[in-house]
Structures are given as C-alpha cells and as structure tokens.
Amino acid sequence: MTTIQAFIKRRPVLSYFALTFAISWGGILIALAPVGFPISTEQGEFYLALMVNQAGPLLSGILLTSLIYGRAGLREFLSRLLRWRVGARWYAVALLTAPLLAAATLFALSLISPVFLPGIFATNDKVSLLLLGLVVGILGGLEEPGWTGFAVPELRRRYSILVTALIVGFLWGAWHFLLTYWASGDASGAFSLSRFAPALVFYVAVLPTFRVLMVWVYDRTESLLVAMLMHASLTASVTMIFMPLAASGAALSTWYLVLTAVLWLVVAAVAVANGGHLSRPGKPPAGVGSPQLTPG
C-alpha cells in the first residue's frame, strides 16, 4: 500500500473533497484558459466548463469507493443507486419540495413587486424553459453519487444529520465558486457584482439548508436515485423554471434569503414532527461508510 493510498483510507472525507475540487476546478481552468475570465454565461465555453465541473463529484465518489472499499463497495454503491422501492411519499418529497417552496415564496414576494413573478409564468416560450430546466436539473443530479453516495455516509458515521448536511452543504456551495466567478461577466466581459452576488447567496445560504432536507430524506430511503431526483428538482425549479426573469442583483438575493428562511422553517417542522430530532434512532444509514463495509 502506497503512502497516498494509506492517507486516503485514513482520511476518506478530506480526500474526497480534495479530489472533487481538483478535478472540477482543474477542468474549469483548462477549459476556460483560452478565453480568460470572467466570461458571460452566453458564451459557449461556459457550458463546456459546466459539464467538466459536474465530473468532479461523480468521478471522485466512484474512484474513492473503489479504492477504499473495493468490489464489495462498488456493488453496494450500485445497489443504492438502483434502489427505487422507497414509497411514493419520498418521491413526492424529493420532487415537489423545491418547486412548491420556490413558487410559494415568489408568489408571495410578487405581491410586493412584479419583478418576483416566476419565470415560467412570465415567458412566452414555456416549453423551451421547461425542457432546458429538465436538462440542467438532470445534469445537476449527476453530482449526487459523490455528495450523497460517498461523503454523506462517511460523515454520518460520526455526525448527526444536521452537522453532516452543513459540512457537505457549505462545501457543495464553495465548490461552485470558481465557475460562478468565471460566469459573472457582463456582455462586455467585465466582472459584474450584480451577477455574482445573488449566486453567492444561493450557494452559501440556500444550498446548505436544502442539503439538510436531502440528508434527512437519504437517511430514510438510503436511495441515491431519490437523492439525484431531489437535487435535479432543486436545480431545475429554483435556477431555471421558476427563476424570476425580471429580478437581478438585490432583488434576486432577497428571494434566495427568503427561500432560505422558509427552508429552515421546514427543517424545524420536520424535527418537531420527529420528536425534536432528524436522525432515525438506532439505525445508521447504509453506504460505503457503514459498519458492514470496511476498507479493503
């Protein structure tokens, strides 16, 4: 066993995040180096960088599962990826939580200002927006074999759902930083704070809070498929389908902050309904970090 392999097996979570950032950010630097930075999201290179960025969590989760847990870990990983018999209510939670909360907060805010009208109701090309939202959502969901498939079970060996979710959630948000900064150029290519600031609020406020609900759902279902659908639903609804077309800068940041507050209320309601806690008593979640799987 090499020194690097020994370190990875001793520090699997640190190794996962380091490898994820290295693959994603390294890929972005290579993909966008020819055009410089920042750039506009209208430039074709942005979408190339977006796809490269998505590879980091997915590849890291699979590579480290194989390295640390061997074939048994990969078989267990695949079983969670294909686990779909979890009950209709969990599919409803995974698919409807984000769009319902996004729509509700925007409709409430639109009573104050019409700039908050959800994009799907403001555009004349609803079909294109829906299709684009679904595509972007599916791409986003491909991250979950890493975040939920590897990082969450490893952290849940030691931490509660809340602590696990906040660790993964804030690093999940930080992982978006380079691409977000690079895509914060205006039409002339100059850095635009009004484009960057709302995205930053989304990544440091909305994502960690939503991750609490994602880890809670995974704790109950032990299904990577459901986690991928929940991630896809968030990306499709909040960043595409319901995104208010007229809002930018402070207005967009305001919506994200209101949505964050509503998400925390939902987390609190879930905890109260479960006797003041989020975790299931006496049953650790399945995953590569579970007691039944040990490093090979």
N, C-alpha and C positions, 0 to 999 in steps of 0.2 A: 504494500500500500504506500503510495507516494505521500509526501508531506501535504500536498494540496488536497488529496482525497481525504486524508485524516482530518484536516481542518474543516472540510465541508461536512463531514459526518458529525463533527463536534458542534459546528455552528451552522445548521441547515437553514435557519431563517435568515441569518445575516448573509449567507452565501446566495440564497435565493434572490434577495433584493439587490445585492451587488451585481449578480449576473443579469437580472432583469434590466436594471438601469444601463449596464454596459452594452447589452445587445440593442436596446431601444435607442438610447442616446447616441451610441456609436453609429448605428444605422442612419439616424437622422443627420448626423454630421457628415457622413459620406454622401447621403442622398441630396442634401441641400448645399453642400460646399460649393458647387459650381455657380449657384445663383446668389450666394451671400444671404444676409439676414438684416432686418426682418423681411418677410415677404407677405403678400396678400393671400388669403385663402382661395382667391380666384385663380391663382397660378397652378398649373398642372403639377408642379413639383411638390406642392403641399400634399396632394393625395398619395403620391409615392411615399413621402415621408410618413404619412398617416399609417399606411399599410406596414411599413418597416417597423414603426413604433409598436404596432399590435403584436408583432412577433415576439417581443421580449418576454412578457409574462407567460405566454403559451410554451415557448421553447424551454424557458428556464424550469417551469414546472415539470415537464416531461423528462428533461435531462437529469435533474436532480433526483426525481423519483427513481429513475433507472439506476443512477449511480449509487444512491444510498440504500435503496430497498430491493434492487434487482428485479427479476422477473415477477416475483410474487407481488411486489409493489406496483408494477405496471398492470398486472391482472386486476388488482384491487382498484387501481385508478380507473381502469376501463369499466369496471363494474359500477362505479359511482357515476361515471359519465353516461352510462346507458340505463341508469335507474330511473324509470318513469312511473312506476306504480307507487305513487305517494299520496293519492287522494286529490279530488278535484279542488278542494278548498285551497290547497297550497299552490296550484296553478293559478287560481283566481288572485291570491295574494301576490304572486310573482308577477303576473301580467298586468294587474289593474292598479296596484298601489301607486306607482309613479304617475301614470296618466290621469287618474282620478284626482290626486292631490295637485298636480300641475294645473289641470283645468279649473279646479275649485279655487285655488289661490289667484289665478289670473282673472277669472270672472269676478271675484271679489274686488281685486285691485282695479279692474276696468270700470267699476262703479265710481272710482275716484278719477281715473284718467283713461281715455280711449286707447292710449299707447299700449296698454296691457292686454288688448284683445288678442286671444290666442291666434297664432299664425294660420292654423287650419281654417279658421273662420274669416280670416282677412284676405286670404289669397284667392285668386280666380282659378288657379291650377292645383286643385286639391289632390287630384290623383298623383301628380308628379311628386308633390310634397310627401304624401303617404308612402309612395314607393321608395323615395330617397331615404325617408326616415326608417323604413324597414331594413334597407340595405345597411345603413350606418349602424343601426341597432344590432344587427346580426354580427357585423364586424366587431363591435364593442363586446358582445357576449363571448367572443373567442378568447378574451383575456382570462376568463374565469377558471379554466383548467390550471392556471397558475395561482391567481389570488386565492380562490376557494379550494382548488384541488390540492395545493401544496401548502401555502403559507398559513391559511386558517387552521387546518388540523394540527400543524406543528405548534402554533401558538396556543391552541386550545388545550394542549397537554398541560400548560402551566397557568393560563389566564382565563378569566371569565369571558363571556360573550362580549360585554361592553369593552373591556380592555383590548381584547383581540381585534374587535372591529375598529377601534380608534387607531391602533397601530397600523393595521392594514389600510384603513381609510385615509389616514394622513399621508402615508407613503404612496398610496394609489393616486392621491391628488398631486403630490410632489412629482411623481413620475410623468405627469402631463406638462410640467413646467416648461421644458425646453421647446417642445412642439408648440405650446401656446405662445411663448415669447416669439418664436420664429414666425408664427402666423398672425402676429399683431401688427403687421404693416398696413398702412393705408394704400390707396390707389397708386400713390407715388412711390411706395416702398419705404416710407419713413415710419418709425415706430409710433404707434398710436396708443396712448394710455387708455383712452375710452374704449378701445377694443380689448386691451389686455386685462384691465381691472375687473370687469364682470366675470371673465373666465376664471381669474384667480379666485374670486369669491366663490364661484361654483365649485372649484376643486378643493378649497380648504374648508368650506362650510357645508355644502350640500352632500358631497361625496362621503366624507366620514360619517355623517349622520345616517345617510341611506345605507351605508355598509353595516351599521348596527342591525338594521332590519334584515339585511341579506344574510348575515351570520346567524341571526335568530332563526330564519327560515331554513338555512342549511342544517342547523343543529337539530331541527325537527324532521327534515326529509332525508338528509345525507345524500342528496342528489345534486351532482354537478350540472345536470341538464336543467334543473329548476333554477339553479344559480345563474346559469347562462341566459335563461329566459328573463329573469328578473333584471339582470344587467342590461340586456337588449331593450327591455321595456323602458328603463330609465333613459338610456341614450336616445332612443327613438322619440320618446314623448317630450322630454324636457329640452333636449338640444336641437330637435328638428320639428316635429309635428306641432307642438303647442308653443314653440318659441315665438314670442310676440314680435312681429316683423317691424313694428314701429319703435320698439324700445331699444335703447342703447345706453352705454355709459352708466350714469347713476340710476336710471330707471331699471335697467336690466339687473344691476347689482341689488336694487331694492327687492325685486321679485325673488332673487335667489336667497336673500336673507329671510324674507317672509316664508318661503318654502322650507328653509332650514328650521325655522321656529315651529312650523306645522309638523315637520318630520319628528322633531324632538317630542312634541305632544303625543304623536302616535307611538313613539318608543315608550314614553311614560305610561300610556294607556295599556300597552301590551304587558309591561312589567306589572302594573297593578292587577291586571286580569290574571296574571300568573303568580299571584301571591307575593308580589314585590320583587321578583327576580325574573331574569330572562332565560337562564340556563335550565335544562332538564335535570332534576336531581338524580344523582346516582348512575347516570349513563353518559360516558364520554362519547363524542361524535366519532363516527368512522372516518378513516382517512389514512394517509401514509404515515401520519404521526401517532396513530392509535397504538395501544399496548400490544395488540396482536401482531403488529408488524415491527420488526426490529431491523436495524441497519445490517446489511449483508457484508 
